[in-house]
Amino acid sequence: MHHHVDRNMFRRALPALMMLVLATPAMAADLPQDGEAVKEAGHPGCEGIGAKACVQRAIDAMGGSQRLAGIHSASYEAIGHSVLAEQSYRQKPFITSYERQKVTVDFDHRRLVRDVHLTWPEADPHAAEFDTTLVATPQGGVYRTGQGQSPCSLADIEKTGDTLALGPERLLLNAAAAADLHYAPSQWLRATKHSVVEFTWQGSPVKVLLNAYNHLPDALERTRTFKDFWYAWGDVDQRIYFDNWRLVQGVEFPTNRVDWRNGVWYASTQLIGPAFNGAIDAKKFAMDAATAAKSAQSVGWNREFNDNKRVVLAPGIELYQGAWNTTLVKQDDGVLVLEAPISGSYVRGVLAKAHSEYPGVPIKAVLSTSDSWPHIAGVREAVAEGVPVYVLDLNKPLLDRLVDAPHHLQPDDLQSHPKAAHWMVVGDHLEVGKGANRVVLYPLRGASTERQYMVYFPQQKLLYASDTLAFNEDHTLYDPELMYEVMQAVVREHLRVDTVYAMHQGPTPWADVRRLIDEAMRPPAAGKVPGPRPAGA
């Protein structure tokens, strides 16, 4: 059957459709944005009652005090993703890692066990999937694998405490019990008015946004420092959205959590099949006490500089090897510091080493070659010391934000003694210094290396390749794409290279690297599986 189409009808309707399309952005712009203050006085949904009564109304909406207090344990599967903002090669939109979890939370004994299957996008072929088990309390924890137990990270301990105290099972109960519970200014969230209550938890203010209509807690907010890679940003504004509500054993329970940090949609986790008060297998929580104690003793990312592994690459060029390599370059008019990674304390130690090695000689500049957060985390210390910093043109906006980021909660030297950054922007090849140890900076501009620049020592035929060179345990290249792009840049710039090294790899013959690139380009031998990714890569 054929249907007659009235083309005149479309012509008549087109103006109205165009008006609707053009009006949509304006209509969206009129909607209040999340976090925007509600201008009217009062507390939506809690008019005429105090903050504690407002929280009790929210508790009742979730199922009542008795039901919430009666949650002794919770178990669920979860699927989620996190954006790798700290190491995405090209910034936004970020690359993503994926997790599948099985979780049991024991509220009575303040512990949890989390079986995690992780998909890591930067891994070599056949190495992207791996499993681990976290067993933790707010005092410490371990990773458990087939090879044994190892201390978990401070970030895992921190997340465990949050799960036990500020997850939806306990959030409102802890708010109601807080001596300093009070109202904060009301906010909009998802274009809906919310009353906001605030209380102090472990020394930090926590806000809970309560829906004016159904009274459920739709989000919590706080400003905090983190112990994961977000530590570099100091005071981070965090909002955790609760959504996808389900009725679980009489409790209105949010099964979706979205973690928002400083305007970045950082992580989303969807719970599957949540259940309360199931049987607890104590064996699943077993962990070695000494190993767990080591986790709590870790300094995290606030690392100190160590000069034990000093390698003289050439007269006046000293490499200090470690998890993050740093190089001192003595030139006729001062010392260059190649990289300011991982923490202010680390870079403070590097600068002190430069002064002790070359007394009376000024530190003329820091060379910061990439945009990875661990690699730039010490730049604030260089700025606080008044040292100029060479940065890639594409990275300057990120570094501007890093230097401007508030650090009130844990003040660093720049927060205590503010200074303007003195950026030296690298947009093309740029020569720094004269004489035997002069260097030339070359932007890489590759698909995976466009936010990195190389440092070339012409007289020594030595190349520092930023964050591109690392070996797997079987001495194959970790991510051959990176070194392939370095090789392309070397050819493009007509450089003569004998030796290459990088942020995480010591000096290596350039001929060996070229051979490894050639090997990576060949089809794998039958039955051969590439080696695992290097630790910490």
Protein Blocks (a to p, Z undefined) as FASTA:
>chain_A
ZZdddfklmmmmmmmmmmmmmmmmmmmmmpccehiacfbgcjehigoiafklmmmmmmmm
nnpjklmmmmmbdcdddddddddfklpfnlpadddddddddddddfklopaddddddddf
kbcehilbccddddddfkbccdddfkbccdddfklmmmmmmmmmmmmklmmmmmmmpmkb
ccdddddeehiacddddddeehiacdddddfklopafbdcdddddfbfklmnopaddddd
dehiaceehiacdfbdcddeehiafbccddehiaehiacdfklmgccfklmmmmmmpgbj
mccddfklccdfbghiacdddfbdcdddddfkbccdehjehiaklmmmmmmmmmmmmghi
acfbdcdfbfbfklmmmmmmmmmnopacdddfklmmmmmmmmmpccfklccfklmmgcdd
dddddfbdcdededjlbccdddfkiaklmmcccdddfklopacehjmbccdfkopaehjl
lmmmmmmmmmmnopacfbdcdfkbccddfklmmmmmmmmmpccdehiacddddehZZ
